[in-house]
Each structure stands twice: as C-alpha cells, then as structure tokens.
C-alpha cells in the first residue's frame, strides 16, 4: 500500500540512520583490527622494523640487515624447537594445577544463561576432574538439573594471556556408589589435604563422567582443539611435576646463564631471561631484548630428559656450550 503523509520522509530517515550505524560499526571493526595487528607486531622480534615501507636493498642499513637476519634465525629456531604435544600439555595443566578452576554450568536460577564459579577440584587417574560440592551452592543445583558443564583450568604459573589453560567440556554427574565416593575422597584429599569439610553432610562427590570437547590455549598463536580420546590416552609430563623449584633456582641464582643460552641457541639479543616452566623437552623462557621488547620463547634441550638429574645435566651442558670462550 501507499505510505501515509510524512511516511516517506520517516522511512528515508530510518534508512539513513541504519546506513550511518552500519558505517560506524565498520569503522570500529577496522580500528580494532589495526590495534590487534599493531599489538601482534610488537610481540614478534624484528617484525616492527620489517613491516616498515620497504627500501631498496642498497638503502638497507646495517642495523636493518642485522635485525632481519636475527628475525629469520629466531623464527627458524622456534619452528623446529621440540615441545610437548597439546594433549600432553593439557593433561599436565590439569594434573599440576593449584586445584582450583572455573566451573561453568547452565543456570537454573537464570534460565538460558551460563553461571560461573571458582571451585576446588582434583584430577582423576584418567585426567577427568573430581569435585566435592555443597547442596546449598547454586552450581550444585545447576548440575543436578543439567549435567552439561565445562571446567577452565589454568597452568600453575599462569600470569597472563600467553600462559597455558585448558577447557574441558562434558557431563558432570553426582557419584552414588560407595566405592566411587571413597576413591574420589582419597584423590581429592591428595590435592586438598586440609579439606575436612568434604565429610560434612551437605557435601557430595561429583565427577566429569564424559568429556565431549577439549579446548587448549598454550599462549599466543598456540590454540588447539584436542580429541577426547587423545587427551585420555596420554599422561602428564613427569618433569613438569617439579618444574617450579627448578625454574626458581635458575632464576634466583643463574639468570645470567639463561641469557647466555638464549643468545647462543636462539640467536636473540637477550638482555634478561626468566624461565617460566621446565618440561622433559626443554624450557619456556620470557625474554626481554636489548631494545625493550618482551616475548616468550622455546629453549629446547639437546635431548629429552626423564628425571631431575637429567634435567640438571642438560642445563649444565647447555650452560657450558653457551659460555665457553
């Protein structure tokens, strides 16, 4: 039908407003992309200088040439650096965490919305989490109404977006068999030895009985979806079990040797270096370069380590190779 008087003008104004809104959204999205690109360039050594307007080879300064060579050597080294599989890293995060994580449930009180809570947990032998939850907690009531939930666990040395974390998505059910409850209690107390409250009458044992999806993030550009069967078939890395004291000793007493190892093996102009974790294949190191740039990198061992003594011997070997005249 025809528009009433003034209707055409109203429609034209509505269309114009929609076009202006769409243009504003595009501008905001473009600005966000530029910001993310700038942040990424700032984290990759040499990339900021390499992203400038290209000059003829004859006009390249010695500093530019040196930065380009350093960047190429760094990228090549990191590409081939030995590291744990994403599945092993995930199992290790769950096994060696502080025992607290974010549990997300389908809210019973606010239908259709997710609810999050920080809860204590313990890893089962198969890597699936165990809980002791109170009947008065909202997340407990959520699970009894719908077992669909997820648990987000961070690494023990988590300190930012470039640290490891894993999300387990699955079904969490209440345990009712006495032998299952007893086994869960024993494992939970290994992780939380002072949790005397699990024997209170309003607490019950729960377990993730089925994992449907696993999302792993090992840092920048280190995300992966892990097949449940792969996660369940691997074991935690044994060296990560005592990573913290080894890293602390190196950082407190031998930080200059870590700088020397980064310079020698990675070819990066490190000014300071801080070991964040040690595993059977090498070390994760946060490095500050002479130009002030900070990044995490992989410093692999010459060969895998199976125990604490081998880790020590490998670090001594790498130190001698890096500091010899």
C-alpha positions as CSV (number, residue, x, y, z in Angstrom):
1,X,0.0,0.0,0.0
2,X,1.0,3.7,-0.2
3,X,2.7,5.4,2.7
4,X,0.7,8.0,4.7
5,X,1.8,11.6,4.5
6,X,5.2,12.0,6.2
7,X,5.7,8.2,5.9
8,X,8.2,8.5,3.1
9,X,10.3,11.0,5.0
10,X,10.3,8.8,8.1
11,X,11.3,5.8,6.0
12,X,14.1,7.8,4.4
13,X,15.4,9.0,7.8
14,X,15.3,5.4,9.1
15,X,17.3,4.1,6.1
16,X,19.8,6.9,6.5
17,X,20.2,6.2,10.2
18,X,20.7,2.5,9.5
19,X,23.4,3.3,6.9
20,X,25.2,5.7,9.4
21,X,25.1,3.0,12.1
22,X,26.5,0.4,9.7
23,X,29.3,2.7,8.7
24,X,30.1,3.4,12.4
25,X,30.3,-0.4,13.1
26,X,32.6,-0.9,10.1
27,X,34.9,1.9,11.4
28,X,35.0,0.4,14.9
29,X,35.8,-3.0,13.5
30,X,38.6,-1.6,11.3
31,X,40.1,0.2,14.2
32,X,40.1,-3.0,16.3
33,X,41.8,-4.9,13.5
34,X,44.5,-2.2,13.3
35,X,45.0,-2.3,17.1
36,X,45.3,-6.1,17.1
37,X,47.8,-6.1,14.2
38,X,49.9,-3.4,16.0
39,X,49.9,-5.5,19.2
40,X,51.0,-8.6,17.4
41,X,53.8,-6.8,15.6
42,X,55.1,-5.5,18.9
43,X,55.5,-9.1,20.3
44,X,57.4,-10.6,17.4
45,X,61.1,-9.7,17.4
46,X,62.1,-7.6,14.4
47,X,58.6,-7.6,12.9
48,X,58.1,-3.9,13.6
49,X,61.1,-2.9,11.7
50,X,60.3,-5.4,8.9
51,X,56.8,-4.0,8.5
52,X,58.0,-0.5,7.5
53,X,57.9,0.7,4.0
54,X,60.4,-1.4,2.1
55,X,63.5,0.3,0.8
56,X,65.8,-0.8,-2.0
57,X,68.5,-3.3,-0.8
58,X,71.2,-0.7,-1.4
59,X,69.5,1.6,1.1
60,X,69.1,-1.0,3.9
61,X,71.2,0.0,6.9
62,X,73.5,-2.4,8.7
63,X,71.1,-2.3,11.7
64,X,68.1,-3.3,9.5
65,X,70.1,-6.1,7.9
66,X,71.2,-7.4,11.3
67,X,67.6,-7.3,12.6
68,X,66.3,-9.1,9.6
69,X,69.0,-11.8,10.0
70,X,68.2,-12.2,13.7
71,X,64.5,-12.4,13.0
72,X,65.0,-15.1,10.4
73,X,67.2,-17.1,12.7
74,X,64.7,-16.8,15.6
75,X,61.7,-17.9,13.5
76,X,63.6,-20.8,12.1
77,X,64.8,-21.9,15.5
78,X,61.3,-21.7,17.1
79,X,59.7,-23.5,14.2
80,X,61.8,-26.6,14.8
81,X,62.1,-26.3,18.6
82,X,60.9,-29.5,20.4
83,X,57.9,-29.1,22.6
84,X,55.2,-31.2,24.2
85,X,52.1,-32.1,22.3
86,X,48.9,-30.1,23.0
87,X,47.3,-33.2,24.5
88,X,50.2,-33.7,26.9
89,X,50.3,-30.0,27.8
90,X,46.6,-30.2,28.6
91,X,46.9,-33.3,30.8
92,X,49.8,-31.6,32.6
93,X,47.9,-28.4,33.3
94,X,45.1,-30.4,34.9
95,X,47.4,-32.7,36.8
96,X,49.7,-30.0,38.2
97,X,47.3,-27.1,38.7
98,X,46.7,-25.5,42.1
99,X,43.5,-27.4,42.3
100,X,41.1,-24.5,41.6
101,X,39.3,-23.7,38.4
102,X,36.3,-22.0,36.9
103,X,33.2,-24.3,36.7
104,X,30.6,-23.1,34.2
105,X,27.1,-24.6,34.5
106,X,23.6,-24.0,32.9
107,X,22.0,-21.6,35.4
108,X,18.8,-23.0,37.0
109,X,18.0,-19.6,38.6
110,X,18.5,-17.6,35.3
111,X,17.3,-19.9,32.6
112,X,19.3,-19.7,29.4
113,X,22.4,-18.1,30.9
114,X,25.7,-19.7,31.9
115,X,26.8,-19.4,35.6
116,X,30.5,-19.5,36.6
117,X,32.1,-20.3,40.0
118,X,35.6,-20.9,41.2
119,X,35.6,-24.4,42.8
120,X,38.2,-26.9,44.1
121,X,38.8,-30.0,42.1
122,X,41.2,-32.9,41.9
123,X,42.3,-34.8,38.7
124,X,41.2,-38.4,38.4
125,X,43.6,-41.1,37.2
126,X,42.1,-40.6,33.7
127,X,42.6,-36.8,33.8
128,X,38.9,-36.0,34.3
129,X,38.1,-33.8,37.3
130,X,36.5,-34.8,40.6
131,X,34.6,-32.4,42.9
132,X,33.0,-32.3,46.4
133,X,30.2,-29.8,46.2
134,X,27.7,-28.4,48.7
135,X,24.0,-28.9,48.2
136,X,23.4,-25.2,49.1
137,X,25.6,-23.9,46.2
138,X,24.0,-22.7,43.1
139,X,26.3,-24.6,40.8
140,X,25.4,-27.9,42.6
141,X,21.8,-27.3,41.9
142,X,22.6,-26.4,38.3
143,X,24.4,-29.8,37.8
144,X,21.6,-31.8,39.4
145,X,19.2,-30.1,36.9
146,X,21.6,-30.4,33.9
147,X,24.9,-32.2,33.9
148,X,26.3,-30.3,30.9
149,X,29.2,-28.1,32.1
150,X,32.7,-27.1,31.5
151,X,35.8,-26.6,33.6
152,X,38.5,-24.0,32.7
153,X,41.9,-24.8,34.3
154,X,45.0,-22.5,34.2
155,X,48.6,-23.6,34.4
156,X,50.3,-23.3,37.8
157,X,52.5,-20.5,36.6
158,X,49.6,-18.6,34.8
159,X,50.4,-14.9,34.6
160,X,48.6,-13.6,31.5
161,X,47.2,-14.3,28.0
162,X,50.4,-16.0,26.9
163,X,50.2,-18.7,29.6
164,X,48.6,-22.1,29.2
165,X,45.0,-23.0,30.0
166,X,42.5,-25.7,29.0
167,X,38.8,-26.0,29.0
168,X,37.1,-29.4,29.5
169,X,33.5,-29.6,28.2
170,X,31.4,-32.6,29.3
171,X,28.9,-34.1,31.7
172,X,29.4,-33.8,35.5
173,X,27.4,-36.4,37.5
174,X,26.9,-37.0,41.2
175,X,28.6,-40.2,42.4
176,X,26.4,-42.5,44.4
177,X,28.3,-45.8,44.6
178,X,30.2,-46.1,48.0
179,X,33.4,-47.4,46.4
180,X,33.4,-44.5,43.8
181,X,32.8,-41.9,46.5
182,X,35.6,-43.4,48.7
183,X,38.1,-43.3,45.8
184,X,37.1,-39.7,44.9
185,X,37.5,-38.7,48.5
186,X,41.1,-40.2,48.6
187,X,42.1,-38.4,45.4
188,X,40.6,-35.1,46.4
189,X,42.4,-35.1,49.8
190,X,45.7,-35.6,48.0
191,X,45.2,-32.3,46.2
192,X,43.4,-30.6,49.1
193,X,44.8,-32.2,52.3
194,X,43.0,-29.7,54.6
195,X,39.6,-30.2,53.0
196,X,38.0,-31.7,56.2
197,X,34.7,-30.2,55.1
198,X,34.1,-32.8,52.4
199,X,32.8,-35.1,55.1
200,X,30.0,-32.6,56.1
201,X,26.5,-33.9,55.4
202,X,25.7,-31.3,52.8
203,X,28.7,-32.2,50.6
204,X,28.6,-34.9,47.8
205,X,31.1,-36.2,45.3
206,X,30.8,-35.3,41.6
207,X,32.9,-36.4,38.6
208,X,33.1,-35.4,35.0
209,X,32.0,-38.8,33.6
210,X,32.3,-37.9,30.0
211,X,34.4,-35.3,28.2
212,X,33.0,-34.2,24.8
213,X,35.4,-31.4,23.8
214,X,38.7,-30.0,24.9
215,X,40.0,-26.5,24.0
216,X,43.7,-25.8,24.7
217,X,45.5,-22.5,24.6
218,X,49.2,-22.5,25.1
219,X,49.8,-18.8,24.6
220,X,49.7,-16.5,21.6
221,X,49.0,-18.5,18.3
222,X,49.0,-21.7,20.4
223,X,45.4,-22.8,20.4
224,X,44.1,-26.2,19.5
225,X,41.1,-28.5,19.8
226,X,42.0,-31.8,21.2
227,X,40.2,-35.0,20.6
228,X,38.9,-36.5,23.9
229,X,40.4,-39.9,23.1
230,X,43.8,-38.3,22.5
231,X,43.6,-36.5,25.8
232,X,42.6,-39.6,27.7
233,X,45.4,-41.7,26.1
234,X,48.4,-39.6,27.2
235,X,50.0,-39.0,30.5
236,X,51.1,-35.8,32.2
237,X,54.7,-34.8,31.5
238,X,56.7,-36.1,34.5
239,X,59.3,-33.2,34.6
240,X,56.6,-30.6,34.9
241,X,55.8,-32.1,38.3
242,X,58.9,-30.4,39.7
243,X,59.2,-27.5,37.2
244,X,58.6,-24.7,39.7
245,X,61.6,-25.4,42.1
246,X,64.0,-25.9,39.1
247,X,62.9,-22.7,37.4
248,X,63.1,-20.8,40.7
249,X,66.6,-22.0,41.3
250,X,67.7,-20.9,37.8
251,X,66.0,-17.6,38.0
252,X,67.3,-16.7,41.5
253,X,70.9,-18.0,41.1
254,X,71.8,-18.4,37.5
255,X,69.7,-16.0,35.4
256,X,72.8,-14.8,33.5
257,X,73.4,-18.3,32.2
258,X,69.8,-18.4,30.9
259,X,70.6,-15.2,29.0
260,X,73.7,-16.8,27.6
261,X,71.7,-19.9,26.5
262,X,69.1,-17.8,24.7
263,X,71.8,-15.8,22.9
264,X,73.8,-19.0,21.9
265,X,71.0,-21.4,20.9
266,X,68.3,-19.0,19.7
267,X,70.4,-16.1,18.4
268,X,68.3,-13.4,20.1
269,X,69.8,-10.3,21.7
270,X,68.5,-11.1,25.2
271,X,69.1,-8.6,28.0
272,X,67.3,-10.6,30.6
273,X,65.6,-14.1,30.7
274,X,63.2,-15.7,33.1
275,X,62.3,-19.4,33.0
276,X,58.6,-19.9,33.4
277,X,58.5,-23.7,33.2
278,X,60.6,-26.8,32.5
279,X,59.4,-30.0,30.9
280,X,61.0,-33.1,29.5
281,X,61.8,-31.5,26.2
282,X,63.0,-28.1,27.2
283,X,62.1,-24.7,28.8
284,X,59.7,-21.9,28.3
285,X,61.5,-18.6,28.8
286,X,60.3,-15.0,29.0
287,X,62.9,-12.8,27.4
288,X,63.5,-9.0,27.3
289,X,65.6,-7.9,24.3
290,X,68.1,-5.1,24.3
291,X,65.5,-2.9,22.5
292,X,63.0,-3.4,25.3
293,X,60.7,-5.9,23.5
294,X,59.4,-8.7,25.7
295,X,58.3,-12.2,24.5
296,X,58.1,-15.8,25.4
297,X,60.2,-18.4,23.5
298,X,61.0,-22.1,23.5
299,X,64.5,-23.2,24.6
300,X,64.7,-26.9,23.9
301,X,67.0,-29.5,25.4
302,X,69.5,-31.3,23.2
303,X,67.7,-34.5,24.0
304,X,64.7,-35.5,26.2
305,X,65.0,-35.7,30.0
306,X,63.5,-38.5,32.0
307,X,64.3,-37.3,35.5
308,X,65.5,-34.5,37.7
309,X,69.2,-35.4,37.4
310,X,69.0,-35.5,33.6
311,X,67.4,-32.0,33.6
312,X,70.3,-30.7,35.7
313,X,72.9,-32.4,33.5
314,X,71.3,-31.0,30.3
315,X,71.2,-27.5,31.8
316,X,74.9,-27.7,32.8
317,X,75.8,-29.0,29.3
318,X,73.9,-26.1,27.6
319,X,75.5,-23.6,30.0
320,X,79.0,-24.7,29.2
321,X,78.3,-24.6,25.5
322,X,76.9,-21.1,25.8
323,X,79.6,-19.6,28.0
324,X,82.8,-21.1,26.6
325,X,85.3,-18.7,25.3
